């Protein structure tokens, strides 16, 4: 069969500066029309959902596009994006951090995963948008849906479907995934079976120099942030920039690579021992790329970000280059010598970067920074432990206030006030920078919205009293470490069903915490130990059990995870930090989650040295060690479901919390009184 193919429209230049569309029109046509649209509107933010789509479709028509894709990503594929890159949120009205919008001439769809289904259904204008619940068996992937749309379009018109994208905000893998889907659907629909259709193209991928949403957004679009970098002290980094570059070059030699490219913001921040505040909310990173060759180390960013004298001194051996020049430099390196080879992890790069590297030059593999960053060194682990102790002190102050307000004063407290008060308690701690992610404070039914964010004017804002539980998932960014903790609290009489489920979630948390497992075990192997007791009751939860956490870096960090999704075969290793967060969610009623962060250590301390030296063939075993130092509410536990060993675990944990956090609190203070009471041995009757 003569199957379809994707035609990527761009000139063979070192960057995307001279691109035209499938319609053969200059990009200037979109620019002119977009400018006219912007001039007609004082502020794009006042537009309705329908008006935003109408204006975008006008630009699409001028460019000869049938579809336009708007992902959540920025050019660095960040989980949390700067305001200037929240194009999908602007065009759709959906504010969740994950999702992709697909706009056609007469319909618009938004794909997002189960964490955001409730939020998306509330925020999307149902007259304009269709929610595609990603992950359900009946929901096609974006690529499959586009391919089906392309097949129907071709059957009715004999024309290819023109699919527009901004290559800087799509993953490098997207074009190939789309091509595969188009091929498969063309074969299923038997398109091209006739001799005169042996070169059928049912879909054309059209890459554009401009992002069409920006033309609708106009002057209302926030400016790109220019937050300055600050030096991350060697005391907390543990390795100098020179040491990290040396390790990267050693790996490059083994792969015969002449250049390594680092695109994600946390990779860049880690490599250069830099941090920033303001570019990406809650993430201590700055907008930049990096490259390492055998004779140069380059940081691509706005010069305003590195203007501080101490930063300039810190980067004295680094070449600072304009942010936008990276694709041109990569292309030049590829063309400079026949033996040049470029190491790029395509899973961590945008399509615009990857497209300038010829296939014969590309080394597509996990970059050298990812495993270095994932396996924390001694200095990083010391900082993480310190951060969790001060975080425990902040939580003790907060919980003493919250319990007194609800139980003794009898006052209802809004979820927004809870968020603000908790952040205020953290802000008093030494080295606090900002929260590590937007606080989730979900009372009653909002606890079942996994990534809920309370807002003052929201129709679903809840007030906490002694009749409903609250799930609080929060964390802090400190100069020396990153925290992430979830606790579920109830200040009244919880019903038997809630207590039963809370206990099963706790048993899952303990089961994971106590695991001993061989070195190089992938995380999905352990996931069942967190779910076992919920499964016994016919219950489960839809998210993973554990994610990696950065050291004074992003709160979500790969490549490791603990999840039922067996596709991630990354081995768990000494020095990694992961979350342990089983939960249960009763839609419209309540949510339960208990989360601690854990560091991985060898069971035998001496194995650390022998593993590093590779001088022992004996199998080595690993264990989890708790970082989080915050009590677990005891009167929500059904002790009849708990074993003596589990109750011993709980009492031992609380004694550790008291011994580490107690010295930071003033004797006789409400915080200290709350901590002591919360850490008393559990009543075992």
Steps between C-alpha positions, in 0.01 A plus 500: 500500500612855432453657842488861603797696627552821692652788308693733730513838332822685579808612315830322549644785704672491841190643667130545440533858378386448143201274523187513287165326538337229291281763341814661357433829675759701682483507877449874458136432411438363848699784652298764320167344583603434858606862547168620368318274739707622795437862409127443504504374857609704801572185692490144377416386850150648461419271207256215549602143424312516170664830401848367568433196284348712222809719485735201502302334222525815290880480524491126427296564188747761377778243544311221330482291818226251578621424853717677753648341811560688824683292765576598859874501438754777482820458291654301786208257545456621858229361723426846636534770235562875522189714455615610155483139376158411642346519157280197541355651817430828319331348196297237689435650844628180665773581753628149585870434444450208260294488182500562126248698296420408140308762303328419172284717274178397669597332829749523785615222732710489815684187615602469866558218746290384795661743746328787319169363374296673770685827461476497120128420500443804723723742307437414135215671315300198390348695211847533348710215638480122529691338786691188398568294813849375427566147619146364466471206259244686289717812465730500197849640528552845350696347214230240429223761508691725258566205270133406497413862427755502217358180349146637502623827349687319224202278415272800461740738325800300372710764675752455778421638844738784587603473866675803647742503794756722668806269495652661809220383730457145372712207609753370251310172484168654390547501118599134494209403725261690273647344186452153647137574586431639151655192341297263716168673440564527126556125491192430713287718272661340190595843368757472223398147399437609140793532263438868439515569874837344574652824630212615716570746779196538722685733738761775471684624807558874465759656730479875559745763618229670701254371753153584374352530849734791566326692220170468683655569838669812364634756743317331787749214486733521802863583418765231511651496851855620561552391860869506593690184576656455844791273589404174669774459765741208475404423861163380370594406142778262605671513158655794315407592144846385388446158659163459330637607162787255545257214561292601197807507275605159623160363397526686168829327427342160556217589258734674253292817531648841423212704646240442771181708510294569812152639444299457820528778754587276795780333303649842427461623859660183637793508254598859580410501873256782434152568634241772427168624630229644280544344157288197590277522805606260778796364298848643576612499137561759228427503129816380325662228291849355534754318285824326589767423243854380549636855495211721611206523741217732393202645684227641275294761683412867515808692623290670769474163677875478560589864566560470877875518580503178705320314220745632241791386714335161552459461122843638406587180311161486323416670167175698521307509172165646385206276586370487142831400344505139616346338189740686274799395713389136505454497124843657450661237722331222303641642176846587633653155474418158358580332832288734714219329687239668721358340816140605557237328712202547269257421781623821670520725192262690276455421132666823381826404673500138383404583142829676424705189588537256207412140597852375428642759741251446782565293812154468656547376858440608858734791564781487755341750741181300563658215704741740675206715611280206599758336730566767762846540646566529874476881505169498315355236733616697804314804369187296429498362855542848643215634287262233624574570865428873467196412290378290792537802730294713259229234483487472881435874528237484226318198642494645850330807356258306279390260773450782748301704247268214404462317831535768769386815323239322293577712194473378144817556296506535122735290289664824380574611857644156576731531198615848601554412866703190418721693258548766767619238749752365249618851417623541859747215459866575413581468132138495380467623141147410386258210497610200293164477319160665537353381830212255474259563789184305419227486764219248468422428133793709377738248654402265219629746237857376487661824378254744655592865554276714723404841365316774686222556246454137405152349502635185664706664777452310826524608864649253745310414818490199731256315274719440195858380439767695318782377277804731502780433251772762527874561500776754519803603300790575734847608395624158612215261413149433368203356691167345402256355753134402513292445809127448539342647814159486668413708807170331580354150497591320181260228384603131494540494120747789508697345787516165320630657178742730685646198678542309175679796342730520805572127482600548135732784597663286769523202265696704248714665767614166644598343168847353460585428138799411280704769329378576145137418576267717284241700688192334349596174675436662840175679419274213604617524861333840531170380350463158659272597787276715282474219250385269779199732536444532125644854492786669318638840399570635153841663544848363552631426847831682478685763299858617520579828677786740428749632755414871523356447153172394339260313726431254217817348362574197284594263375390269785148444627287248690193433294291218351606625156770246425633698204740684731769241564743744664676325788483634854845593631674617814463877549170538317216686673142395428154565635285229660140614458220244481150643516129452444245738350123487532374733229288780639560393861862492620861418421765320705873508436800442729832600349855488630821558309755220524868475420648172379795356690688172494391260772870446574682831520821344371329413171508868400876497453519155342223591253677821400828311446336205328713260705232262626285250316273442801139609455430821689170602655339838546253649747297816543577754772241762594572866432161651588470588869127570554262295720218284366156546659448205734127518578415429135663157523307177554755318716316170446622507138859574602764245593724547803790555263312781324409664831865474606594671173258785577624549857861485386437754227333739742787473746741586219286800402489625858876459551590687181232771480455563873833683548388761245186588698466708812420300812148580619391644164176383327718347227695291749184394682344386172814312396531318834136396500516389135811290566370314805484119458176384341234342721498134396164390636 
